[in-house]
Amino acid sequence: MAYLLQIQLKSVLVIENGKVENVEGVNGLSATLFYPKSGVPSVETVRTLKLKDKEPLDFSNKSFSDKLLFKQEIEGDTLLQVKLSAVEKVSKFEKVVVKLLGVAAVAAVGAITGVGAVFTAVAKSATGSIFEQADPKDTINIIGEGEMPLTKDTPEGDFVVQLSVPQDITLSQTKVEGDKKITTKIKLDKGFSNAMIVFELKRLDKAEPIA
């Protein structure tokens, strides 16, 4: 029996946002449901966020459209995979998203320029996040990834996914001070627990199950 599940963002916390300096960064968030129903390999939502190191981004008082990731019919079990990337430029990131998801997806959501662009519940014929499908020239640094299973018995309310760094990453920044160039580097080690995302789950089919 299928069930209807609503998934919203509640909070996003990142330890290292991908900026060498302790400043607000721009990050890409990808949430993917794998085989939520027969014939649908994956459904993915992508958006851009402004995150600061060790400061939770709270969605409690944000609009429904800002919080909503999925309102999806699910058959049996599925897997929610989450990836967080460091974005060099919003415009470049969005061009990569457009290229991978297609013009039709862009038309469906309208204007996407600027931080906060949202591609909600785009069904894809392939599994895996669009971050994994980018061309080498469009390298996207993944600073955290994690996944958790979802079943018909998963309770409503808070649903936490911990994100860790998938591979060693070295971040660098070069500044010009006077006549000198100063380069600062930091390293994120593989397996480092770098982020935690809290989702809010709600069943929408309790009054009348979906046949």
Phi, psi and omega per residue, in radians:
M1 nan 2.334 3.137
A2 -1.425 2.757 3.085
Y3 -2.432 2.721 -3.081
L4 -1.853 2.134 -3.053
L5 -2.116 2.317 3.048
Q6 -1.848 2.246 -3.130
I7 -2.118 2.139 -3.138
Q8 -2.162 2.710 3.025
L9 -1.385 2.388 3.066
K10 -1.967 -0.757 3.071
S11 -2.813 2.671 3.092
V12 -2.297 2.178 3.112
L13 -2.168 2.229 3.090
V14 -2.191 2.433 3.110
I15 -1.411 -0.846 3.100
E16 -2.210 1.989 -3.011
N17 -1.466 0.000 3.122
G18 1.793 -0.065 3.063
K19 -1.731 2.368 3.130
V20 -1.138 -0.736 3.096
E21 -1.422 2.745 3.125
N22 -1.434 1.243 -3.131
V23 -2.278 2.908 3.107
E24 -1.126 2.342 3.128
G25 -1.998 2.994 3.058
V26 -1.916 2.219 -3.066
N27 -2.259 2.599 3.068
G28 -1.768 2.335 3.124
L29 -2.032 2.248 3.078
S30 -2.124 2.222 3.057
A31 -2.138 2.205 -3.051
T32 -2.251 2.313 2.991
L33 -1.770 2.166 -3.110
F34 -1.652 2.247 -3.125
Y35 0.733 1.027 3.113
P36 -1.138 -0.464 3.117
K37 -2.688 2.884 -3.106
S38 -1.000 2.307 3.094
G39 1.449 0.002 3.138
V40 -2.100 1.699 -3.110
P41 -1.041 -0.675 3.136
S42 -2.842 2.711 3.032
V43 -2.285 2.253 -3.003
E44 -2.279 2.471 3.001
T45 -2.048 2.339 3.135
V46 -2.236 2.407 3.063
R47 -2.658 2.837 3.068
T48 -1.828 2.498 -3.100
L49 -2.341 2.730 2.983
K50 -1.827 1.978 -3.089
L51 -2.117 2.479 3.071
K52 -2.026 2.505 -3.104
D53 -0.917 2.253 2.987
K54 1.069 0.321 3.082
E55 -2.107 1.936 -3.096
P56 -1.060 2.396 2.997
L57 -1.631 1.946 -3.029
D58 -1.632 2.239 -3.132
F59 -1.779 0.077 -3.035
S60 -0.961 -0.723 -3.068
N61 -1.774 0.187 3.122
K62 -1.492 2.889 -3.083
S63 -1.200 2.815 3.139
F64 -1.009 -0.708 -3.125
S65 -1.178 -0.540 3.099
D66 -1.243 -0.608 -3.062
K67 -1.496 -0.569 -2.991
L68 -1.212 2.258 3.033
L69 -1.899 -0.825 -3.111
F70 -2.482 2.559 2.851
K71 -2.341 1.535 -2.831
Q72 -2.166 2.370 2.982
E73 -1.354 2.284 -3.076
I74 -2.194 2.366 3.069
E75 -1.903 2.066 3.117
G76 1.230 -2.341 -3.101
D77 -1.766 2.686 3.045
T78 -2.512 3.083 -3.134
L79 -2.267 2.255 3.068
L80 -1.722 1.976 3.114
Q81 -1.877 2.375 -3.097
V82 -2.198 2.363 3.079
K83 -2.295 2.455 3.116
L84 -2.139 2.245 -3.103
S85 -2.099 2.721 3.032
A86 -1.602 2.250 -3.053
V87 -1.864 2.157 3.112
E88 -1.278 -0.898 3.101
K89 -2.391 2.349 -3.141
V90 -1.035 -0.750 -3.095
S91 -1.078 -0.726 3.138
K92 -1.166 -0.752 3.141
F93 -1.052 -0.786 -3.103
E94 -1.179 -0.569 3.083
K95 -1.128 -0.671 3.103
V96 -1.129 -0.766 3.136
V97 -1.067 -0.795 -3.140
V98 -1.062 -0.754 -3.111
K99 -1.105 -0.658 -3.076
L100 -1.456 -0.612 -3.116
L101 -1.581 -0.393 3.079
G102 1.720 2.777 -3.102
V103 -1.115 -0.612 -3.117
A104 -1.058 -0.703 -3.141
A105 -1.144 -0.674 3.132
V106 -1.151 -0.752 3.142
A107 -1.069 -0.566 -3.098
A108 -1.191 -0.518 -3.105
V109 -1.826 -0.126 3.104
G110 1.396 -2.624 -3.090
A111 -1.050 2.412 -3.090
I112 -2.184 0.022 -3.065
T113 -1.194 2.534 3.099
G114 1.625 2.821 3.119
V115 -1.137 2.421 -3.121
G116 1.855 0.029 3.110
A117 -1.042 2.411 -3.059
V118 -2.275 2.258 2.942
F119 -2.008 1.858 -3.013
T120 -1.754 2.218 3.005
A121 0.857 1.012 3.067
V122 -1.543 2.021 3.134
A123 -1.302 2.386 -3.094
K124 -2.204 2.704 -3.132
S125 -1.511 -0.103 -3.137
A126 -2.154 2.663 3.049
T127 -1.521 2.862 -3.127
G128 1.688 2.556 3.131
S129 -1.192 2.675 3.073
I130 -1.089 -0.423 3.110
F131 -1.053 -0.544 -3.123
E132 -1.404 -0.265 -3.049
Q133 -1.759 0.052 -3.107
A134 -1.193 2.575 3.053
D135 -1.142 2.676 3.105
P136 -0.916 -0.630 -3.121
K137 -1.247 -0.301 3.127
D138 -1.850 0.707 -3.058
T139 -0.884 2.264 3.091
I140 -2.064 2.056 3.139
N141 -1.359 2.033 3.078
I142 -1.518 2.035 -3.114
I143 -1.762 0.010 3.076
G144 -3.045 2.435 3.065
E145 -2.619 2.612 3.131
G146 -2.909 2.925 -3.134
E147 -2.676 2.685 3.118
M148 -2.532 2.471 3.108
P149 -1.329 2.655 3.055
L150 -2.221 2.315 3.093
T151 -2.327 3.071 3.123
K152 -1.138 -0.313 -3.124
D153 -1.675 -0.036 3.102
T154 -1.120 2.192 -3.076
P155 -1.200 2.671 3.061
E156 -1.225 2.907 3.113
G157 1.799 -2.630 -3.073
D158 -1.159 2.398 3.115
F159 -2.365 1.943 -2.987
V160 -1.770 2.337 3.033
V161 -2.158 2.121 3.082
Q162 -1.543 2.402 -3.113
L163 -2.012 2.321 3.092
S164 -2.116 2.793 -3.130
V165 -1.269 2.177 -3.049
P166 -1.323 -0.428 3.134
Q167 -2.750 2.788 -3.132
D168 -0.994 2.298 3.138
I169 -2.272 2.316 3.038
T170 -1.947 2.129 3.119
L171 -1.816 2.399 -3.130
S172 -2.384 2.694 3.108
Q173 -2.547 2.323 -3.137
T174 -1.983 2.249 3.120
K175 -2.078 2.614 3.047
V176 -1.837 2.039 3.090
E177 -2.115 1.878 -3.039
G178 1.191 -2.100 3.119
D179 -1.864 0.301 -3.122
K180 -2.049 2.556 3.007
K181 -1.804 2.161 -3.118
I182 -2.000 2.140 -3.122
T183 -1.890 2.224 3.103
T184 -1.980 2.379 -3.123
K185 -2.258 2.555 2.972
I186 -2.348 2.643 -3.110
K187 -2.094 2.352 3.025
L188 -1.856 2.040 -3.086
D189 -1.424 2.550 3.080
K190 -0.965 2.303 3.117
G191 1.609 -0.148 3.126
F192 -1.115 2.238 3.139
S193 -1.333 1.807 -2.929
N194 -1.870 -0.269 -3.077
A195 -2.745 2.748 3.060
M196 -2.428 2.249 3.127
I197 -2.084 2.249 3.103
V198 -1.844 2.125 3.079
F199 -1.803 2.830 3.023
E200 -2.063 2.126 -3.125
L201 -1.767 2.462 3.089
K202 -2.520 2.242 3.057
R203 -1.459 2.285 -3.094
L204 -1.889 0.095 -3.011
D205 -2.030 0.243 -3.011
K206 -1.171 -0.534 -3.126
A207 -1.301 -0.661 -3.097
E208 -2.525 1.733 -3.112
P209 -0.969 2.583 3.084
I210 -1.408 2.212 -3.109
A211 -1.204 nan nan
